Amino acid sequence: MKAKSSGIAPDIFIKQIENGTIPNVVCIVGEEPYYRDIVRRTLLDAIFTDVPADSRDITVFEEKTDMKKLDTLINTYPFFSGRTVALITDKELLSSKAEAEGKKSKSSGKGKSKEASLSKQEMLQKMLGDVPDFCTVILQAEKMDGRQKFTKFLQKETVYVDCSPVDSRYLPAWLSRQAERRGGHLDRGAVQRIQEYLATVDTPPLQLLAAEMDKIAVYAGERKKWTAEDVDLLFSALPEIGAFALNNAIAAKNPVLALQLLAEEQKKNTYLPLLAAKLLAHLRNILMVKEGERLGRTASQIAAESHKAPFLISMWQKDGARFSEARLRSGIQSLDRLVEEISLGGRQFDRLEEIIAILCA
């Protein structure tokens, strides 16, 4: 079983595992921790059926991997039958630096046998090309250099699971799948409310979202249709919630509510640079849409050019109706200065309060 060079999607891999296909070598690569965790957990659950997590025999190679020990593990039949599992997370071994060092050692390895001149990464590649049926080797990394020979080998000869972050444009489909797995269905209003919450986020926090979906599933019980009201009530763990409410108040030009919400964020000791950055992102999105409209672009054209969901473009159009481009630019410049000078200390929340009051005027 081989993955395509571009990698296999986590959801597809999970379905294959659930159907009883357990590969000999699996590479779990990508910066999305939610997918890395669920892929590894599903694979190990399939390998160790009915064996408690704390009783599973898994040998982990985290650093300074002993290649002889790894080779022995891979090629020794497990004493109590079952399956041998090696988990390799050694960043140094999996890095492009290891390949460069291998080339260096070859150039200076005159007189040595071919086996003796192999780098640790080349030795690993040789092992992975001949893993016996009773063994599964799992490689896990946040990043792999697609240009290096070793990565190309993994993509071609192993099951390479691409755990890249989900683009915000594909968030609705991901949310729908999550709801289905929990026996429910998010209606259009619920999906749009989550998109609103995450409008300033390029890569949605899937681990947090999955935890909030679990809350909805428990709260809804036998009720299968989940609504925007459910989202409002239960999506409390998302760090974007406070900024979302504040952005809404500013967009509505409601200074009383906006300043009340800002005071609440101050009481919660919200990290001011992050809050200011989210306010900035929202204002810039509104300005982007207004500029596009002024240049004669349609909403669909703006969505295509910005790689944003059409629903969000529509939302920013409505928000921008209350602002002039000059007012938006002035607010953005003031927030930019605030972010730059936050490290200097002083009355930073007071300054943000003044900026918000001017924006809402």
C-alpha positions, 0 to 999 in steps of 0.5 A: 500500500503506497501513498501518492507523492502529495500524501494521503489525507488523514480522514482517508487514512483513518477510514483505511485503518478502520477497514483493517488495513495496517501498513508496515511504514506510516509517516505522519507529517504536518503542523496540525497537532489535531490530525497528528494525534488522531492519526497516531491514536487510530493506528495504535488502537487498530494495532493493539486491539483490546490492549489498554494504552498503558500496556502497549509495547511501543518503542519510541526513538526520540533522539540520538537514535541507536540504529543497531537497536532500531534494526534489531527491533524491526527484524526480531519477531515479537516474543509473545507474537502480536506486532512490533511497533517503533515510533520515530520522532527523532528530529535530527534523524528526520531532518534535511540536515541529516541528509546533508551530513550523509553527503559530507561523510560520503565525500570524506569516506574514501577507503571505507566499505559501502555499508560503513559510509552510509549516514544514519538517515540512509541506514534508516531508509534502507531499513524502511524499504524492507520492514517485515509483516510483523512490524509497523514503523511510525515516523512523526514530524511537524515538517519534512523538506519535500526537496530532500531525497529521503522525503521523496522516498517516504512519499513514494514508498510508504504511507505518507499522511499529510497532516497540514492545517486546514485552510479556513475555506474548507472549515465547513466541510471539516465541521460537518464531518466532525458533527456526523462522527458525533451523531449530529448535524450543524445547521447553516447558522451554526457553521456560519457562527463558527466561521464568524468567530474564526474570521481573523484566523487563517488556520483554525484551531482544530483541537479546540474546535473538536473539544467544543464539538464534544460539548455540543454533542453532550449538551444536545443529547438526542437532538441531532440538529445543532444550531447557532444558539448551541455554538454561542452557548458552548464554544467558550474555550475558543480564544477568539470569542472575546475578540469576536464579540468586541469586533461585532460591537465596533462594527455595529458602532456601539461604543458602550457595549464595545468598552464594556467588552474591553473592560471584561477582557482587561479583567480576564488579563487577556494578552493585549498584543493578541487582542489588538492583532485580532482587532487589526485583522478584522479592520483590515479585512473590512478595508480590503472589501471596501477597497475591492468594491471601490475598484469595481470588484464583485463579492465573488471576485474579492472572495477568489482573490483573498481566498476567503469564504464568500460568507465572510466577504458578505459579512465584511461588506455589511460591517464596512457600510458604517465606516469610511475608508479614511476612518478604517485606515486611521484606526488601523494606523493607531492600532499598529502604533499601539502594537509596536509600543506595547513593550514600552508599558504604560496605559495600553488598555486606556489607549486601546479604549480611546482608539475604539471610542474613535472608531465607534464615533 
